[in-house]
């Protein structure tokens, strides 16, 4: 089954404790992206990657890091999480940078206390 | 810069009635326009897109959307709403002219279909 998977689905952590949210897709997609969803703000892009070793900032990259060492994986790293990073996070992938159709993961709900 | 606005936080409609969810956009070049739907506790699912050609595009689950260049709008429509259509709907735009390889999403409209 074609899908985007994210882990963990739910995470509660404390300020400053480094964490990683994994994202994997099995569709051989070139383009991958991370979004955060906050009430009233819709989805805002954090980072995206057009291919292996090619990443770029989205609209809200501060406090986040990403890497793309393999085509299928695109982890999101929070080196020192803060409460304002409490949010619902989605990973997405697309066949190409044309973004004609994105496939979204199920989401990771992160709470930073 | 590319932007999109969904002016209604919530739309209520009775089952069987037609529904419209509004979206307006702003781009400097030509737009690619999209609608996505989010059911509770799920990721977003692609509904339909406008790239070029016919202004009326048809998508999944009986939804369609009309591209209006003069009004910079891309409203989502369905002739007869179902209770199962109740969900959160997002409009998104990509400004092809800028070369920016990212979508900008609206804030979302919650559709509530009453039986």
Interface residues (C-beta under 8 A of the other chain):
Chain A: X4 X31 X33 X35 X40 X41 X42 X43 X44 X45 X48 X50 X56 X58 X59 X90 X92 X97 X98 X99 X100 X101 X102 X103 X104 X105 X106 X107
Chain B: X6 X9 X32 X36 X41 X42 X43 X44 X45 X46 X49 X51 X90 X94 X101 X102 X103 X104 X105 X106 X107 X108
